[in-house]
Amino acid sequence: MSSLKRPIELLAPARDCEAVVAAVDYGADAVYIGGARFGARHAAANDAAQIARAVEYARRYGVRVYATLNTLLRDDELEEAERQARELIGAGVDALIVQDMALRRMNLPVELHASTQVHTLTPGHAQFLERCGFARVILERAMSLDEIRAVCAATSAEVECFVHGAICVGYSGRCFLSRSMGPRSGNRGECAQPCRLAWDLTDGRGRTYLAGKHLLSLRDMNLSARLGELMDAGVSSFKIEGRLKEIGYIRNVVAWYRRAVDEALASRPELCRASVGRSVPDFAPDPSKSFTRGESEYYFDGRRAGVASFDTPKAVGEYVGRVASVGARDFVLDRASDLAPGDGICFGGAGTNVNAAEGRRVVPNRMEGVVPGAEVYRNYDHRFSQQVARSRTRRTIGVRAEFAVEAGRAAVRYVDCEGLAAEASCGGDFAPARDAVKMEATLREQLSRSGDTIFRVEEVAGTGAERFVPVSVLAALRREGLERLAALRASRVPEHRILPEDPAARYPGVRLTEADNVTNRLAEAFYCDHGVTEIEPPLELARETTGRCVMRTAYCLRRELGECLKRNPRLAGELWLERDRFRYRLEFDCARCEMCLIDEKESICRSC
C-alpha cells in the first residue's frame, strides 16, 4: 500500500474471538470487540487473553483490532476502567473506542477513537475532538451525506460512519428511554430496547389514534450502494453494526461489503484498502438473507418518511411475493419462488415455517395470518444458512517465490504484496540435473504450493533451475520460508496515531446539559479545562426521569405518518406514546426537525 494513498477500512463487529476470525477471513480490514467491562454491549464481553488471541490472528493480515470502552463511568469506577484500558493495551489493541472523556485524562499509550456515543454531528465538535487528541471520530447515524461531507472537510481526524445494521432511534449517547422504564441503561451497555416494543399513539386524554404498533422501531441500515459517495466525501472507515450477531451474519454481511468496498475502490486510484489478503467466499453473499428488519438508507439523502417498521421489530428478510389465494392448508403466491422446506416466512406480525413448496404453491406449518393480498417475506433461508455455516473460506496473501540454486547452495525467498521478504537456504551438492526442463517444472510446482498457510503463491521465478534439487529439500525450504514470512508479518507493530490533548482547544459551547452526561470528576475537569463554565447534573445519575426529555431524535413520528406540523396535519393536537403505566409526551422542534420524548409517568422512587 502506498503511503500517498488514503486507506479505506471495512470495520466489522465481533462478539468474541471466533467472530474476529470470521470477520478477518471474510474480508474485514478492522474489527471492534468489547472488553470485560465498560462496553456498550454488556453481553459481548471478553477478557484480555481472548483479545490478545484475536489480535494475533488479525495482525498477520494487517487487520486492526479496536476495543470498545464506550460506556459512561462513575467516580468509583475510574480506577477499574483505567486498569482494564491498560490490560487491553497490553493485549495489543490498536485503539480504544471511548465515550467518557475521563479516559482522555488517563494518559493511555494508545490511539483513541471518539465513539458514536459522543454524539458528533457538527464540524465544530469534530474539530474539537481532533484537537483533544482523538485520531478518529465516529459519526451519529442520523446524518445526511451533506452533513458527513461537512464534518470530513473540517477535520484531519479519520472519520468513521455506520453503513449497515440496526439503527438507534434516539441520538447515540443521549437516550434515556430504557433507563426511564427500568434499571437497564443504554449508556451503561444494558439497553432493554423499549424502542422496539409496541406502543399506542394517543392524544394523552383517552383517545387512541394507533394501537399496538412499533412506532419507534426503525428499519435496518444498508448503505452498500452509497460507499463510493462516502469515500468521495472523505469517510475512511465503514462500520457494520452487530456485536451481538452470530457467525453466519458476520460471514455473509462482511463478504457482501468486502465486494462493495472493492468495487468502489477500483475506480478511485487515490484510495487503497487498509489491509491485505484476498477472500473469495464459497457462497453468494446477500444481506437480505441475514437478520434484517428491512432495508433503509435512513437520512442519507435528508430527513424523510419511510424509515420505520410499524408492524414488527423482528427480522423481515427478503420479499418473496403476495398471497394470491388461500386454501385449507396452503396458499398460492402471485409469482414463482424458491421457497423450500425449513424456510421461515412472515406476513405482517405473524410468522411460520414452510413444510413444502412447489412453484407458487406453499404449505406452511401454520395458516394463522395468511390472507389474500398479504405480503410474504422469507426471514430464514434454510439452504442458504446451511451453506454459510459450512463455508470454509480462507483469506490468503499473494506472494512471489524466488529461487536461486548454485553448486553448493539452494535458497528460496518469498516476497509478499507489501514487499516483506523472508528467505530460507541450505548447503548441499546440487549437481546439474539430467533433465533441466523437468527440474525447472518441479521447482515451479513445489514452490508454488502454500498448503494451509495464509499465503497464495502467484509467481515463481529464479536462477539455477538446471541443477538438481531433491523434492524433500524444496519442501523444507518452502515450509521454512513461508513460516518465516508469516512470523515477520505477525511481529510487525502497526502505526498508531497517539495524539496529545491540546490545552488551548475550546469546546463549541460553554454549557453542558443533563443529556451531555458528565458523570465523573475527570470528565468534568476535562470540559472545564476546555472552556465549559456550566455543567448540569447528569440525567444518567438522576434518581428520576419524570418530566425530563428521555430521548431526542432526528426521527419524527409526525413526518413518518404524514402529519408534519408544517403541512396542515389532521392530528394538530398533542401526541403521546403510551404503554401500560409508561406515558411519553411528544414534543416537536420543527426548526431543528427533531422529536423529543418527555417522560410523564407517575414519579416512582428508584430506590424502592
ZIHU-V674097 format. One record per run of one state. SS is the DSSP state (alpha for helix, beta for strand, coil for the rest). FROM is the first residue (numbers start at 1). TO is the last residue. If there is no record, write none. Layout:
BEGIN
<<SS | FROM | TO> <SS | FROM | TO>>
END
This chain:
BEGIN
<<coil | 1 | 5> <beta | 6 | 14> <coil | 15 | 16> <alpha | 17 | 25> <coil | 26 | 29> <beta | 30 | 34> <coil | 35 | 47> <alpha | 48 | 59> <coil | 60 | 63> <beta | 64 | 69> <coil | 70 | 74> <alpha | 75 | 90> <coil | 91 | 94> <beta | 95 | 98> <coil | 99 | 100> <alpha | 101 | 106> <coil | 107 | 110> <beta | 111 | 114> <coil | 115 | 115> <alpha | 116 | 118> <coil | 119 | 119> <beta | 120 | 120> <coil | 121 | 122> <alpha | 123 | 131> <coil | 132 | 135> <beta | 136 | 139> <coil | 140 | 144> <alpha | 145 | 154> <coil | 155 | 157> <beta | 158 | 165> <coil | 166 | 176> <alpha | 177 | 181> <coil | 182 | 185> <alpha | 186 | 188> <coil | 189 | 193> <alpha | 194 | 196> <coil | 197 | 198> <beta | 199 | 202> <coil | 203 | 207> <beta | 208 | 213> <coil | 214 | 217> <beta | 218 | 218> <coil | 219 | 219> <beta | 220 | 222> <coil | 223 | 223> <alpha | 224 | 233> <coil | 234 | 236> <beta | 237 | 240> <coil | 241 | 246> <alpha | 247 | 266> <coil | 267 | 270> <beta | 271 | 273> <coil | 274 | 277> <beta | 278 | 279> <coil | 280 | 286> <alpha | 287 | 289> <coil | 290 | 294> <beta | 295 | 296> <coil | 297 | 307> <beta | 308 | 308> <coil | 309 | 317> <beta | 318 | 326> <coil | 327 | 330> <beta | 331 | 333> <coil | 334 | 343> <beta | 344 | 347> <coil | 348 | 349> <beta | 350 | 358> <coil | 359 | 360> <beta | 361 | 364> <coil | 365 | 374> <beta | 375 | 380> <coil | 381 | 381> <alpha | 382 | 389> <coil | 390 | 394> <beta | 395 | 405> <coil | 406 | 408> <beta | 409 | 416> <coil | 417 | 420> <beta | 421 | 427> <coil | 428 | 431> <beta | 432 | 432> <coil | 433 | 435> <alpha | 436 | 447> <coil | 448 | 454> <beta | 455 | 463> <coil | 464 | 466> <beta | 467 | 467> <coil | 468 | 470> <alpha | 471 | 491> <coil | 492 | 510> <beta | 511 | 512> <coil | 513 | 513> <alpha | 514 | 516> <coil | 517 | 520> <alpha | 521 | 529> <coil | 530 | 533> <beta | 534 | 535> <coil | 536 | 538> <alpha | 539 | 541> <coil | 542 | 548> <beta | 549 | 553> <coil | 554 | 556> <alpha | 557 | 561> <coil | 562 | 564> <alpha | 565 | 567> <coil | 568 | 575> <beta | 576 | 579> <coil | 580 | 581> <beta | 582 | 589> <coil | 590 | 593> <beta | 594 | 599> <coil | 600 | 608>>
END
